[in-house]
Amino acid sequence: MWRWIGGALALLGAVLCLRAAMLESELPAASGWTPGALDESAMLERFRGGLRIPTVSLQPGQGMDEEAFIAFRAYLARHYPLVHAKLERETVSKHSLLFRWPGSDSGLGGTVLLAHQDVVPVDTGSEGDWVHPPYDAVVEGGFIWGRGSLDDKFGLFSILEAVEKLLAEGFRPRRSLYLVFGHDEELGGPNGAVPIARRFAERRWPIGLVVDEGGAIAQGMVPGLDAPVALVGVAEKGYMSVVLEVEGMGGHSSAPPDQSAIGILSAAIARLEENRFPMHLAGATRAFFEQGIGPASSFGMRLVYANLWLFEPVLLAALDRSPLMASMARTTTAPTIFHAGLKENVLPARAQATVNFRLLPGESGAQVLARVREIIADGRVRVSPLGEARESSPSSRIDSQAFATVSTTIREVFPGTVVAPYLLLGGTDSRYFRELCDCVYRFLPIALEPDGLRRAHGTNERIPLEGFAQGARFFRRLIENADAARFEGDGAS
């Protein structure tokens, strides 16, 4: 019997090793490419000037600084005159911008490049925590500091620099090029990206490739892989917030009940945090390991990634030790707002909390809401969805020529970088284009420090000065490569 067991284990080991050895990237190798010269000093000054204009998206009902957005559009027109003079331009919902550069071949699907003008507010009271004032656009210590430097004015200015340069050189695209710059992405894009995507549908403009912000280039993210990894978002998690409310008796703090409204609500939130959603590998997250980082990893890790049918529980346990990595494999639970009490010696009659969930593909808002109620299991806590859930997006194709074009461009501009499909944890304007095109990718062409992506909405948002100009080089090369490629839908009527 032991001989049979030994033979079976040997056979299993051989199969595991064979699968690991066969794990190879299906993407073509990047060809040699020599970047052209850029006036990086002038580019940096144009970028810093844009960061100094506080195009802040406030919550509905809080008003809007119209003058800031008007000033920002005037700034763009002044500094990118060829884009504004030679491309067709529309202003949508007063502040969003749509540029169209018609291609010479109307049968080709267009290239759509998205970025957004708006930035999130600086948290009240946190201004003193910034190393440099958030709208001063200071360059120091190898970084460009400022609100919007990463999310997403870097993408917007990189696109404009690339297109302005191409226009100056007399470039004529074969496939139409569209620039979409929404003004309310941080609010979900209802007045920017939504009506612009609707115009694409109504006008029957064919699309071959869509690229928006999203992932970036990270290093030291995964064990067994020393090379930098370009995280290309091929799908987005869904979004839903839930309000928890408890009605209490109120009264004087000298005679408190056994459990106050605050205590009941706190216990409910604690149960949600203690009973996290289960983890599993599917879709974009599975592709991240099997088709993205797997082929470039050490043999030991490749053994794991090539045999997830056996090692998935082991990998999930490892991912669970990192909040960022765990978020790629589960619906996340994040209490974000808590309101209760007005005076130190008065029991509150009501306690209210908001909990935000980022939905894993395959888990609907209705399913998450039902699970929340099941976990809390307390009739004293009223559980209500805050608006409608935004379901996760369908995954874009990673076997397409469009994805190969993005991948090749990344590896030309950033040699030695591994390209990996990725599940975007947040949301972008590009999700509204997914019904119009199955090749929608989210990637920001900049190499970030380990905690760089987390700075996007936080204190001390910044981007590295080194490699700043690579953004313009990437978008220029992407436009050229897309123009030379043949996408699957090209030529269809």
N, C-alpha and C positions, 0 to 999 in steps of 0.2 A: 504493500500500500504506500509506504513512504517513497518508494521508487516512482510510483505514479504521481504522487504529490510533487516530488522534486522535478519530474519531467514537465508537469503542468506549469510550475513556477518558472522554469527555464524558458518554456514556450511563451509565457506571458511576458517575461522580460525581453525576449527577442522581438515580440510584436511591439512593445512600448518603444524600444530603441529604434526599430524600423520606422515607426510613425514619426518619431522625433527627427530622424535623419531626412525624412521626406518632406518635412515642413519647410517650404521655400516660398519666398515672395513671388507672386505672379505678375508683379509690375515690371515694366521694362526699365533697364538701367538708364540713368540720366546721361544725356550727351554733354559734351563739353560746351561751355558757354562763357563768354567773356563780357562782364557788365560794362556798360558805358560810363563815362565820367558824369558826375553830378555836382552841382554847386551846393554842397551840403550845408555850408554856413547860411546861405540865403534860405534854404529849405527850413532850417531850424528856426530862423527868425519868423518866417511865415507861420509856422506851427505854433510858436510861442504866442504870437499875436492872437491867434484863434483861441488859445486856451484862456486868454485874459478876458474873453467875453463870456459872461456867466449865463449860458443858455440852459437854465435849470428847468426841469420838468417837475412841477408841483402836482400834488394830488388833486383830483377833480374837486371843484368847489373852493380851491385855495387861490384861484386866479392864475395869471401867467404874465411873465415879463415880456410883453410883446416887443418892446424896444430892443431888448437884448437879441432876439431872433432877427429882427430887422437889421440891426447893426452887424450881425454875423453874416447874413446874406450879402450885405453891401461889402463886407470885408472879403468874402470869397470872390465876388465879382471884380473887385479891385486888383486882387493878387493872382487871379487865374483868368485873365482877359480872353485868351483864345478859347478856353472851354465855354465861356459865356457868349462869345461872338460866333463860333462856328458850329456848336451843337444846338440842336433843337432843345428848348427849355420850357418847362411848365412849372408853375407854382401850384401846389395842391393843398387845400385847406389852409390857405394863407401863408404857410411856412415850410411845408415839405417841398423838396425839389426833385424833379425828374428830368434827366438829360437823355437825349437820344442822338446817337451818332450812326446814321444809316449806313449799312454795309453795302458793298457792291453786288452781293449775291443774296437776293431776297429769299432764296430757298433754304438758307442756313439758319439754324436756331441761334438766337442772339446770346451774347454774354451779358449777364446782369451782375453788377457789382453794387453791393449795399453797404451803407454805413449810416450812422445817425448823428444828428446835430446836438441833441439834448444830453444833459448830464443829470445825475442825481444830486439832490441837495446835500450840503454838508450838515452833518448832525448838529443840532443846536447844542451849544456848550462844548463841542469838540474842537472848536477853532484853535484853541491854545495848544492842542495836542499835535497839530501839524508842525513838522520841522520847518516848513516854509508856508506862508499863506496860500490857501488853495487856488487862488486865481492870479498869483503873481508869476507863474510859469518860470520858476527859478531853475537854472542849470547848475548843479553842484554835486560833487561826490560821484560823478559818473552817471547821474540820473537827471531826467527832466521831471520836475515835480509839478503836480497840479491836478485839480479835478478835471476829469475828461481826458487826461493824457493817455490813458489806456482804453477807457470805455467812453466814447469810441472815436475821439477826434484824431487819434493816430491813424486809424483806418481811413477816415474821410480825407485827411490831408495827403496820405500816401497815394490814394486813388487819383486825386486831383493833380498831384505832382506828376504822376505817370502819364496821365492823359494830356496834360499841358505840354509835356516834353514830346510826346508822339505827334501832337498837332504842329508843334514848332518844326519838327523834322519832316513834315509832309506825309506822314503815314496815312494810308487809306485802308480801312478795315474791310475784309471780305464779309464777315458776319457782323451784324449790327451790335453796337455796344450801348448799354443802358447804365446810367448811374442813378441810384435811388438813395436819396438822403432824407430820411424821415425826421420829423421834429418831436415825436412823442413815443419813441421806442420804449423809454423807461416806464411808460404808462400802458404798454401793450400794443401801441401802434394803431389805435382805432381810427385816428384822423389822418394818419400818414401812410403807412405801408398797406393798410386795408384798402383804401380807395385806389391807391396806385396799382396794387395787384389786380383790382377789379378792372382797371383800364387796360391792362395787358390782356385780360380775358376778353373784354368787349371788342378790342381792336384786333384780336387774333394775332398778336405778335408772337411768333414762335420763339421758344427759349431752349437753348442747348445746355447752358451752364449758369448756375447761380452761386455766387460766393459772398458770404457775409462774415461779420465778426464771429467769434466763438472760441475755439481752442487756440493755442499758441505753441511755441516750441519750449518744451520743458526738459530738464535734465535731472537725473537721480530720482526719477519718479518710481521706477520699478526695479526690484532686485534682479540681478543677473543681466542687466543692460546698462552699459556705461555711456552709450551714444545718446545724443539729444534726440528727443521724440517730438515730431510734429503731430499735435492732436487735431485731427480734422473731424469736426462734428458732422455726423451723417444723420443724426436724429436728435430730437430735443425731448427732455422730460416734460411731463405735464405739470400743471400748476393749479393748486386749489388752497383756499384758506377757509378755516372753520372758526366760528365764534362760539365760545363756551360761556354760558351765563348762569349765575347762581343768585337767587333771591333769598336774602336773609331777613331776620327780624330787626336788625339794627339795634339801637339802644346805647346805653352807657357802658363804657369799657370796664366799669367796676363790677359788673355782674354778667360776665360773658357766658354764652351757651357752651355746651360740650364741644361743639364744632361750629365755627363761624363760617360766613360765606367765603371768606378768604381761605380758611382751612379746607373747606369742601372743594373749592376750585383748585387749590394747590395740590390736593391729593389726586384729583382727576388728571392734572398735567403730569404729575409724577408717574401715574400709571401709564400714560402715553409714552413717556420717555423710557420707562422700564420695559415696555412691550413693543419693541421696534418691529417694523415690518420685516418679513423674512427676506433673505438674500437669495438671488439666483442669477445665473449667467444666461443671457439670451441676446439675440439681435446684435446691436452695435457693440455692447460690452463684450460679448463672446468673440466677435470679430476683432476687437481690439487686441485680444490675446492670441487668437489663432492665426489671424492674417496680418496683424499689425506688428506687434513687438515680438511675437513668437519666433519668426524666421531669423531675427537678428540677436536673439538672446543666447546666453551660454547654454551648453548642451543639457546641463542639469535642469534649467528652467524650461528649455524647449521640450524636455521629456514631459514636464507637467502640462504645458500649454497644448501640446499635440495630443494629449490623452485626457482631456477634461471629462470624458465619460467616466473615468476612474478617479481623477484627482480634483474634481470640482469642489468637494467639501473641504479639502485641504487648502485650495486657493482661496475660497471664500473666507475661511478662518483667518488667513493671512491678510486679506483685504479689510476685514473687520477691525483690524488694529489701526487703520488709517481712515479718519473721517472722510477725506477726499476720495479715496479709492472705494470705500464702502458705499459712498453715494452713487457710484456708477452701477451698483448691483442691488439697490433697494429703494423703495419709496421712503423718503426722509421725512422726519417729524421735527418741526422747529417752532417752539413757542416764541412769538415775536413781540406781542403787546400784552400788557397787564394793567387793568384799571380797577382800583378799589380804594375806598376811604377818602375822607376829606380832612379829618382832624384826628389828632393822636389819641384822644380819649373818647372817640365815638366809633361804635361798631358800624361798618358799612352795611347798608341795606341791600347792596348789589355788588357783585364782583364779576368782572368780565375779562376774558382773555382771547387773544387771536392766535391760532396755531396754523402755520403754513406748511403745506405738504408739496413736495416735488415728486410727481408720479412717474414711476417706472413704466416704460412701455409694456402694455399687456394688463395694467391695473387701471381701471376706470375711476373717475371721480365718485361714482355711485358706490363702487366697491370699497373705496377708501373711507367714505363717509359711514358706511355700514360697519366697517371694522372699528372705526373710532368710537362709535356708540357702544359696540360690543366690549371694547376694552374698558371704557369708563364705567359702564354698567351701574350708573347711579341716576335714578329718576330725578334727583334734585338738580342735576346739571343739564341745562338745555343746550343741545348741540345743533347749530344751524350753519349751513354753508354760506359763505360770504360771496355772493354773486355766483355766476356759473363757473364750473371747473373748466380749465383749458386742458383738453386731453393731450397726451403725448403725440408727437408727430410720427408719421410713418418714416421708416428708414429710407434714405436715398441709396441708390445703387453704388456698390463699390466694385462692380465688375464692368463698369462703363468706361468708354474712352474719355468721358469728361472727368471722372475721378483720376484716371491715369494721367491726364493733362495737368491737373492740380498737383498730383504727386511728383511728376517729373519737374514741374516748375519749382516746387519746394526744394527738391534735391539739387537742382541747378543753382539756385540762389543761396541755399544753405547746405553746402557739401557735407557728406557724412551723417546727415540727419535721417532717422528712421521715420517713415510716415505710417501713422496708425489711425484707422477709423475709430470714432470716439462718440460716446453718448454725451451730448452737451447737457450740463446740469441746470443751466438757466434757459432763458428764452430769447429769441431774436426776431427781428422783422421778417427774416427769410421764411419763416414757417408759413406765411400767407402765400408764398410762391410754390409750395410743395405740390399743390393740386395742379399747377400749370407745368411742372417739370419734376422728373424723378431724380434729377442730379443737382441737389441743393446741398452745398457744403459750407461749414462754418469754420473759418480759420483766420487768425490775425498773424501776419508775417513778422513776428518779433520773438526773439529768445528772451525768456523771462527767468528771473531768479526763482528759487523753489516756492516762495510764497507770493509770487508776482500776481497770479490770477486772483488771489483773495483780496488784493488791494483795489480791485476795480470799483467797488462801491464803498470802500473803507477810508479810514484816515491815512494820509500820506500816500495817496495814489501817485504812482510814478512809473516811468519806463526807463530802461537802460539807454544811455546816450550812445554807447557802442552798438552799432548795428541799426541805429535809428533810420538811416537812409535805405536800409534793405527793404523797407516797406514799399517805397516807390519802385525799386528795382523788381520786386516780386510782382507787383501789379502790371508793370510794363511787360515783363516777360510772360505773365499769364495771358495778357491780351494777345501777344504775338503767337504764343503756343496754341491758344484756342483758335486763332485765325488759321493756323496751318493744319489743325486737326480735322478729322472727319468724325462727327458725332453720330450716334445711332439714328437719331431722328432727322438728320439733315436730308433735305430734298423732299420730305413729306409735305403734302398739301394740307 
